[in-house]
Amino acid sequence: MSDEYESLREDAEFNKMLKQFERVLKSKSSTYFDVYQFERIIDHYLDGNNFVEAIDAVNMGIRLHPSATSLVIKQAQIFAEKGEPSKALSILVKVDKIESTNNELHLLKGMVYNQLGKISEAEKAFDEALKFTFDDRDEVLFDIALSFEYIHHYKTAIKYLLKALDDSSEKLNIIYELAHCYEKIHDYNKTIVYYKQYLDLEPFADSVWHNLGFVYFKMEDYGKAIDAYDYTIAINDRFSSAYLNKAIALTQSGKFEDALIVYEEFLKLEPENVVAMCHMGECLEKIKKYEIAINWYKKAAGLDPEFSDAWFGLAVCSQYQSEHMQALIYIEKAIELDEENSDYWYTLGNLKASLGHYKNAMIAYRKAIELDPYDYEAWLNLADLEYDHNGITNAIRILKDAYDFNFDIAEVNYHLSAFYCLDNRSDLAHKFFEKGLKISFEDHTVAFRYCPALKDDTTINRLINKYKSIP
């Protein structure tokens, strides 16, 4: 209670001082503030990104205290924070000649070098800062790490965070940032180590349990992700995104009925969340409850007519129900709202092909692969249409382009094998059939659907027997 009172008293004193300073500034009168008071006033303005006021304060401070290097360093900090690192650096270089053992000087200089993209100079400056740091070394190391995080140099940030952890093994902020940095470089095993270390010290940290669940989700370990989300909810039953992400993890696990229950719990907390409504629609699609799915998609579209995924969901459900003209209206609406979504164009291609509009289907597939060249199904459908309407040469050309991006997809290799067989180019048919077998033996019958003659090919049968015995 006394600490709280002391804090309130200090706040009141600072506010009184700040008002006095602002009156002096406005009236252009004069009064005395010491260096520490100026530093507090400047920090207050910097916290609110009020750079004009911060500059006024530092200029007045330097006029009153011309030998106070701490205020000159504050001046450099203002320029750094307002995006003028070159000005900041020129000030710091001058201060360095006067007070080269000031750790704050070197710390800020390192941060400015990072802003300028001069990483090696930044590290040298930070090393100087650490040389003259005798207290709270872990906090200085932490600030250095944050500077590297800010410019996305996460591996360098990790180096300094590990040093900080050596100095203070139970500092939660250090452990949290380590987990965050490892997650950024996709080292999920290390991320989990540090989130667990954090939870050993603070087991009721709901947001950290949630983050841990998200990492497990990225690793496709949905069971552990669900467990982590359950801990989050047990600690804080109002943590809405934990419900949403748990439901998504259940969906990925194929537990659609369970997912629907959790989505409903989420919607009690956020009743107008159109993303969750569309996720519910997808779950219902999976269990073939298309009419109920359509109701959810329509509800989402009603709440947010600009939400393209709702219209896409309506298109997909209508397509499943063989209502192709209705599906076409919905998918065209989705594309109108988001022209850069390859899934929408792929679905439009499928619908156009179903309606016999082959030229338009090919245009849609081409747009899909332009947006996402790794959408191998769009390539294969386009190749099939090219074969049916423009001949084998065009189809093979399409598949060769598809192979450039999707060489590791068995179906692409089997398609190439079949089409080369149809073009009487048996060597290439054998070559791509074997490539397909190396990727997925089980899918090899795809090639037979397009070129039945491959079934009786001696080389093909020899390859099948060879790869059948390979586990």
VOGU-3710 file (C-alpha; in Angstrom, 3 decimals, decimal comma):
1> msdeyeslre> 0,000/0,000/0,000  2,875/2,395/0,863  4,518/1,671/-2,516  1,278/2,553/-4,287  0,998/5,776/-2,287  4,611/6,664/-3,077  4,011/6,067/-6,777  0,913/8,282/-6,765  2,824/10,999/-4,912  5,669/10,871/-7,447
11> daefnkmlkq> 3,192/11,053/-10,333  1,532/14,094/-8,785  4,889/15,808/-8,290  5,919/15,068/-11,880  2,626/16,383/-13,287  3,077/19,572/-11,270  6,626/19,962/-12,614  5,489/19,256/-16,197  2,761/21,906/-16,006  5,297/24,371/-14,653
21> fervlkskss> 7,679/23,578/-17,525  4,936/24,008/-20,122  3,926/27,354/-18,604  7,542/28,523/-18,789  7,786/27,348/-22,396  4,559/29,087/-23,381  5,319/32,374/-21,607  9,012/32,309/-22,609  9,876/33,103/-19,003  12,732/31,483/-17,123
31> tyfdvyqfer> 12,960/29,128/-14,173  15,345/26,425/-13,006  15,052/22,700/-13,658  17,900/20,357/-12,869  19,324/17,832/-15,350  17,335/14,921/-13,909  14,091/16,877/-14,212  14,823/17,672/-17,856  15,553/13,990/-18,527  12,179/13,002/-17,045
41> iidhyldgnn> 10,349/15,654/-19,058  12,079/14,567/-22,291  11,312/10,881/-21,626  7,670/11,783/-21,001  7,413/13,465/-24,398  9,285/10,656/-26,157  6,919/8,079/-24,657  4,081/9,897/-26,434  6,075/10,470/-29,666  5,762/14,212/-29,038
51> fveaidavnm> 9,038/15,099/-30,735  8,478/18,856/-31,053  7,951/19,193/-27,300  10,894/16,857/-26,606  13,171/19,032/-28,767  11,981/22,180/-26,969  12,755/20,532/-23,636  16,208/19,300/-24,616  17,168/22,636/-26,155  16,159/24,469/-22,981
61> girlhpsats> 18,002/21,883/-20,907  21,225/22,238/-22,895  21,033/26,042/-22,625  20,733/25,781/-18,840  23,220/22,891/-18,475  25,689/23,122/-21,405  28,106/20,636/-19,832  25,470/17,927/-19,219  26,379/15,199/-21,717  23,330/13,186/-20,664
71> lvikqaqifa> 21,113/15,881/-22,212  23,154/15,908/-25,420  22,684/12,122/-25,573  18,938/12,710/-25,093  19,070/15,103/-28,050  20,598/12,336/-30,170  17,934/9,911/-28,905  15,184/12,272/-30,077  16,633/12,390/-33,595  17,021/8,598/-33,614
81> ekgepskals> 13,427/8,015/-32,527  12,006/10,500/-35,029  13,789/8,675/-37,867  16,851/10,877/-38,373  19,702/8,495/-37,445  22,402/10,407/-39,342  21,781/13,525/-37,236  21,778/11,383/-34,109  25,087/9,773/-35,054  26,831/13,090/-35,715
91> ilvkvdkies> 25,864/14,246/-32,205  27,036/10,988/-30,608  30,400/11,084/-32,382  31,027/14,518/-30,819  30,018/13,290/-27,344  32,304/10,264/-27,745  35,297/12,604/-27,920  34,318/14,150/-24,573  32,984/11,190/-22,574  34,026/7,932/-24,210
101> tnnelhllkg> 33,327/5,789/-21,132  29,595/6,547/-21,052  27,769/3,262/-21,646  24,510/5,014/-22,613  26,382/6,847/-25,367  27,683/3,602/-26,890  24,347/1,842/-26,403  22,495/4,543/-28,321  25,242/4,659/-30,949  24,781/0,926/-31,552
111> mvynqlgkis> 21,040/1,393/-31,965  21,615/4,230/-34,434  24,054/2,100/-36,441  21,364/-0,587/-36,595  18,910/1,999/-37,931  21,463/2,858/-40,617  21,934/-0,829/-41,490  25,566/-0,834/-40,308  25,393/-4,046/-38,336  29,094/-4,675/-37,660
121> eaekafdeal> 29,546/-1,082/-36,422  26,506/-1,589/-34,202  28,019/-4,680/-32,606  31,289/-2,828/-31,950  29,388/0,020/-30,292  27,392/-2,425/-28,179  30,601/-4,161/-27,099  31,882/-0,754/-25,947  28,645/-0,174/-24,051  29,033/-3,503/-22,267
131> kftfddrdev> 32,665/-2,734/-21,432  31,487/0,253/-19,395  28,389/-1,406/-17,909  28,873/-2,409/-14,285  25,279/-2,580/-13,035  22,135/-4,109/-14,537  24,164/-5,760/-17,282  21,281/-8,089/-18,128  19,033/-5,090/-18,867  21,606/-3,569/-21,223
141> lfdialsfey> 21,991/-6,901/-23,028  18,207/-7,095/-23,287  18,023/-3,603/-24,834  20,731/-4,566/-27,330  18,762/-7,671/-28,292  15,606/-5,608/-28,835  17,557/-3,327/-31,166  18,430/-6,324/-33,350  14,880/-7,660/-33,152  13,606/-4,319/-34,427
151> ihhyktaiky> 15,620/-4,778/-37,651  14,693/-8,495/-37,859  18,211/-9,793/-37,076  16,800/-12,448/-34,786  19,878/-14,686/-34,650  22,011/-11,794/-33,421  19,293/-10,874/-30,926  19,380/-14,452/-29,625  23,134/-14,173/-29,028  22,638/-11,205/-26,692
161> llkalddsse> 19,546/-12,660/-25,034  21,464/-15,820/-24,137  24,157/-13,668/-22,522  21,448/-11,777/-20,641  19,976/-15,066/-19,456  23,385/-16,133/-18,140  23,400/-12,977/-16,010  19,782/-13,339/-14,873  18,394/-16,833/-15,372  14,891/-16,092/-14,068
171> klniiyelah> 14,061/-12,857/-15,899  10,754/-13,606/-17,599  11,102/-10,908/-20,253  14,411/-12,383/-21,441  12,999/-15,909/-21,619  9,918/-14,661/-23,479  11,975/-12,793/-26,083  14,174/-15,852/-26,626  11,091/-17,913/-27,387  9,819/-15,165/-29,692
181> cyekihdynk> 13,124/-14,922/-31,604  13,442/-18,686/-32,039  9,876/-18,725/-33,343  10,779/-16,016/-35,867  13,621/-18,157/-37,267  11,331/-21,219/-37,261  13,348/-23,126/-34,666  10,194/-24,386/-33,005  11,882/-26,928/-30,745  13,916/-24,173/-29,080
191> tivyykqyld> 10,808/-21,970/-28,971  9,021/-24,660/-26,980  11,982/-25,026/-24,601  11,838/-21,356/-23,641  8,061/-21,095/-23,436  8,133/-24,100/-21,099  10,921/-22,485/-19,078  8,744/-19,391/-18,763  5,771/-21,475/-17,654  7,873/-23,257/-15,034
201> lepfadsvwh> 8,378/-19,837/-13,440  4,917/-18,427/-14,201  2,501/-21,346/-14,725  -0,610/-19,145/-14,904  0,572/-17,041/-17,853  -2,410/-17,594/-20,143  -0,890/-15,754/-23,128  2,248/-17,917/-22,999  0,185/-21,119/-22,931  -1,639/-19,710/-25,950
211> nlgfvyfkme> 1,641/-18,969/-27,747  2,868/-22,473/-26,957  -0,292/-23,905/-28,479  0,267/-21,866/-31,614  3,824/-23,212/-31,963  2,607/-26,801/-31,601  -0,017/-25,988/-34,239  2,690/-24,795/-36,637  4,506/-28,083/-36,030  1,254/-29,899/-36,855
221> dygkaidayd> 1,237/-31,464/-33,381  -2,449/-30,737/-32,980  -2,939/-32,831/-29,853  -0,380/-30,826/-27,869  -1,716/-27,601/-29,367  -5,199/-28,455/-28,109  -3,811/-29,281/-24,648  -2,039/-25,904/-24,495  -5,208/-24,080/-25,538  -7,111/-25,993/-22,852
231> ytiaindrfs> -4,649/-24,725/-20,224  -5,144/-21,196/-21,564  -8,909/-21,493/-21,223  -8,644/-23,075/-17,761  -6,646/-20,040/-16,598  -8,781/-17,492/-18,433  -12,156/-18,632/-19,734  -12,597/-15,268/-21,528  -9,501/-15,764/-23,711  -11,459/-15,848/-26,958
241> saylnkaial> -8,635/-16,563/-29,423  -7,753/-19,708/-27,444  -11,227/-21,073/-28,264  -10,841/-20,111/-31,915  -7,400/-21,665/-32,292  -8,449/-24,778/-30,381  -11,363/-25,203/-32,781  -9,043/-24,788/-35,773  -6,674/-27,413/-34,310  -9,595/-29,792/-33,801
251> tqsgkfedal> -10,616/-29,213/-37,415  -7,092/-30,033/-38,598  -7,264/-33,213/-36,498  -10,439/-34,237/-38,313  -12,541/-33,826/-35,147  -15,177/-31,730/-36,872  -18,039/-32,273/-34,423  -15,816/-31,315/-31,476  -14,577/-28,281/-33,394  -18,137/-27,089/-33,992
261> ivyeeflkle> -18,836/-27,140/-30,243  -15,753/-25,011/-29,555  -16,603/-22,578/-32,362  -19,998/-22,092/-30,728  -18,278/-21,352/-27,401  -16,080/-18,813/-29,177  -19,091/-17,147/-30,786  -20,633/-16,636/-27,346  -17,630/-14,418/-26,615  -17,476/-12,799/-30,060
271> penvvamchm> -20,975/-13,230/-31,538  -20,287/-11,268/-34,729  -16,952/-12,816/-35,694  -17,331/-13,656/-39,384  -14,033/-15,572/-39,510  -15,337/-18,096/-36,975  -18,631/-18,366/-38,844  -16,777/-19,269/-42,019  -14,640/-21,789/-40,130  -17,877/-23,358/-38,887
281> geclekikky> -19,078/-23,460/-42,473  -15,910/-25,320/-43,496  -16,395/-27,850/-40,682  -19,956/-28,447/-41,776  -18,774/-28,908/-45,374  -16,434/-31,664/-44,170  -19,334/-33,592/-42,660  -21,501/-32,815/-45,714  -24,040/-30,668/-43,872  -24,140/-28,192/-46,718
291> eiainwykka> -27,418/-26,466/-45,891  -26,303/-25,627/-42,356  -22,923/-24,521/-43,710  -24,688/-22,222/-46,174  -26,646/-20,664/-43,305  -23,417/-19,776/-41,502  -21,803/-18,407/-44,659  -24,904/-16,300/-45,344  -24,854/-15,000/-41,781  -21,188/-14,009/-42,207
301> agldpefsda> -21,897/-12,339/-45,558  -24,846/-10,501/-44,008  -22,695/-9,142/-41,186  -19,806/-8,251/-43,494  -20,691/-8,175/-47,212  -17,045/-7,333/-47,995  -15,747/-10,566/-46,430  -14,807/-12,568/-49,519  -14,359/-15,927/-47,758  -18,079/-15,992/-46,930
311> wfglavcsqy> -18,958/-15,753/-50,628  -16,298/-18,348/-51,431  -17,821/-20,742/-48,892  -21,246/-20,233/-50,454  -19,752/-21,004/-53,866  -18,109/-24,214/-52,674  -21,264/-25,489/-50,934  -23,402/-24,676/-53,975  -20,898/-26,514/-56,150  -21,110/-29,581/-53,898
321> qsehmqaliy> -24,883/-29,461/-54,338  -24,439/-29,281/-58,141  -25,977/-25,805/-58,208  -23,311/-24,546/-60,599  -25,008/-21,359/-61,780  -25,622/-20,236/-58,196  -22,048/-21,176/-57,304  -20,837/-19,081/-60,240  -22,616/-15,992/-58,893  -21,023/-16,492/-55,478
331> iekaieldee> -17,475/-17,120/-56,728  -17,601/-14,097/-59,026  -18,625/-12,009/-56,008  -15,670/-13,412/-54,027  -13,269/-12,547/-56,859  -14,747/-9,061/-57,151  -13,809/-8,552/-53,489  -10,389/-10,232/-53,685  -8,827/-10,635/-57,126  -5,532/-11,918/-55,708
341> nsdywytlgn> -6,803/-15,166/-54,179  -5,682/-18,143/-56,261  -8,206/-20,506/-54,624  -11,054/-18,360/-55,911  -9,751/-18,453/-59,485  -9,169/-22,212/-59,268  -12,769/-22,718/-58,130  -13,992/-20,447/-60,927  -12,031/-22,608/-63,378  -13,676/-25,765/-62,056
351> lkaslghykn> -17,139/-24,205/-62,319  -16,563/-22,920/-65,839  -15,315/-26,360/-66,883  -18,397/-28,005/-65,311  -20,615/-25,671/-67,348  -18,710/-26,424/-70,562  -17,162/-22,950/-70,770  -13,715/-24,373/-71,476  -12,029/-21,242/-72,796  -13,066/-19,269/-69,714
361> amiayrkaie> -12,045/-22,184/-67,501  -8,542/-22,087/-68,975  -8,348/-18,322/-68,389  -9,314/-18,855/-64,742  -6,777/-21,652/-64,242  -4,056/-19,492/-65,795  -4,897/-16,709/-63,365  -4,779/-19,177/-60,457  -1,277/-20,387/-61,353  -0,100/-16,845/-62,021
371> ldpydyeawl> -1,031/-16,029/-58,424  0,199/-19,338/-57,015  2,485/-21,376/-59,288  2,611/-24,093/-56,611  -1,092/-24,870/-57,074  -0,400/-28,086/-58,948  -4,077/-29,016/-59,284  -4,707/-25,859/-61,317  -1,788/-26,792/-63,596  -3,109/-30,339/-64,060
381> nladleydhn> -6,652/-29,191/-64,831  -5,312/-26,656/-67,316  -3,161/-29,333/-68,972  -6,177/-31,652/-69,263  -8,223/-28,937/-70,973  -5,336/-28,061/-73,279  -5,057/-31,734/-74,251  -8,783/-32,040/-74,928  -9,071/-28,820/-76,933  -5,624/-27,891/-78,261
391> gitnairilk> -3,685/-31,148/-78,431  -0,899/-33,042/-76,733  1,918/-30,589/-77,521  0,251/-27,737/-75,645  -0,632/-30,045/-72,756  2,977/-31,196/-72,382  4,207/-27,593/-72,500  1,850/-26,739/-69,630  3,019/-29,745/-67,617  6,687/-28,873/-68,165
401> daydfnfdia> 5,977/-25,421/-66,742  4,113/-27,038/-63,854  7,109/-29,293/-63,187  9,398/-26,283/-62,701  7,436/-25,374/-59,572  6,021/-28,763/-58,549  8,719/-31,314/-59,381  8,198/-32,945/-55,979  4,501/-33,668/-56,593  3,912/-37,263/-57,690
411> evnyhlsafy> 0,804/-36,469/-59,759  2,699/-33,944/-61,889  5,318/-36,572/-62,710  2,695/-39,229/-63,488  0,807/-36,785/-65,717  3,996/-36,038/-67,635  4,670/-39,758/-67,962  1,180/-40,405/-69,346  1,238/-37,501/-71,793  4,699/-38,419/-73,070
421> cldnrsdlah> 3,364/-41,942/-73,559  0,448/-40,530/-75,579  3,012/-38,573/-77,616  4,996/-41,802/-78,270  8,036/-40,584/-76,335  8,591/-43,663/-74,224  11,986/-42,705/-72,766  10,509/-39,588/-71,173  7,403/-41,525/-70,135  9,628/-43,996/-68,274
431> kffekglkis> 11,759/-41,225/-66,757  8,842/-39,325/-65,204  7,043/-42,490/-64,143  10,106/-43,466/-62,115  10,303/-39,976/-60,628  6,681/-40,355/-59,554  7,356/-43,755/-57,989  10,175/-42,270/-55,914  7,772/-39,686/-54,492  4,617/-41,777/-54,035
441> fedhtvafry> 4,306/-45,365/-55,202  0,617/-45,523/-54,268  -0,393/-42,848/-56,789  1,104/-44,527/-59,875  -2,294/-45,622/-61,244  -2,949/-41,935/-62,057  -0,778/-42,399/-65,143  -2,827/-45,419/-66,299  -6,038/-43,371/-66,308  -4,578/-41,084/-68,959
451> cpalkddtti> -2,558/-43,633/-70,889  -3,773/-47,243/-70,362  -0,974/-48,481/-72,644  1,471/-47,887/-69,794  -0,027/-50,890/-67,967  1,437/-53,213/-70,582  4,785/-51,441/-70,906  7,619/-53,820/-69,906  9,833/-51,071/-68,482  6,952/-49,603/-66,486
461> nrlinkyksi> 6,147/-53,001/-64,956  9,801/-53,548/-64,115  9,875/-50,156/-62,350  6,683/-50,984/-60,441  8,150/-54,271/-59,227  11,381/-52,517/-58,275  9,742/-49,784/-56,172  7,021/-52,025/-54,746  9,632/-53,729/-52,578  11,116/-50,455/-51,311
471> p> 9,567/-49,470/-47,953
//
